[in-house]
Amino acid sequence: MLLKTPRGAVAWRMFVVCCGTAAWAALAAAQPWWMPGFADVAEGVRDWLWLDLLVLVLAGSQPSNAHPHALRLLIAVTTAAMVVIDLRYAP
C-alpha cells in the first residue's frame, strides 16, 4: 500500500524513520539496564534518518534547485562524525 501511490517512496521512508525513532526511544528507555552508550549512537542514526527524509522531501518539491546527492553525502559524513564522537566518549 505504501509503494502504490505517486509519493510512495516518501511514505515508505517516513515509515522507516518512525520505526527508527521508536527503536531509539526503546533504547533510551532501557539505557540504565543495558549498554549505556548505545542510545547515544542510535540518536545519531535517528537524526540521519530524519535529515535524509527532509532532503528527499525538499528535493522532490524543487528538483531544479536542489543537489540531493551532495546534501545526502554531507548528512552521512556528519552522522558518521557524530557516531565516532559518541563512541569515543561512551563509558
N, C-alpha and C positions, 0 to 999 in steps of 0.2 A: 504494500500500500504506500509506503514512503517513497519508493522509487518510481511510481507510476505518474506522478504529477510533473509538470514542467520544472518546478523548483524542488524536485525530489532529492537532488544532491544536497541542497541546503537543509532539507528536513532530516535526511539521514545523518548529516554532520551534527545537527542540533541534538539528535537522539544520542549520538556518541558522546558529545560534550556533556550532556546531562548525566549520562552513565558515569563518565569520568569524575564529574563533580560529586555524585553520590558516593563513589568509591573513595574520593578524597575525604569526604565528611565522615565516612565509616572509619577510615584510618586515623583521622584526627580524634575521633571519639574514643578509639581503642589505644591511643598512643601511650598512656601511662603503663598499660599492661603488656605492651608489645615493643617493638623496636622504636626507640624514641626519635630517631632522625628520619624515619621513613615517611612520615606525614609531611615533613618539610619538602622532601624531594617530590612527593606526589603533588604538592601545591604548585611547584614549578611546571609540572606536566599539565596540571589543570589550567594554569594560566596560558600555556602554549595552545591548548585546545580552544580556549575562548578567543584568543587573539587570531588563531588560524581561521576560525569561523567568521570573525569580523572581517578579515581580509577577503574571504570568499564572498561574503555578502556585499562588501564595498566594490569589489572587482566586478561583480555581476551587475551592479547598478550603474557603474561608469566604466565600461571596458576600454574606452579610448584614452582615458587619462591615467588609469591605474597601471602599475607594474607589479602584478601579484607575485610573480616568481621572486623578484628581489625582496619584496616585503616578507614573503614566507621564509626565505633564506635568513633574513635578518632576525625574524622571530625565532627560528630554530637555533641560530647561534646564540642569541640572548638567553634562550631557555637552557641550552647546554651550559652556558656560563653560570646561570643560577643554580643548576643542579650540582655542578662541580663545587661551587662555594658552599652549598648546603651540605654536601658530603664531607667537605673539608672541616667544617665546624660541628658536624654531628658527633654526639658523645659516643 
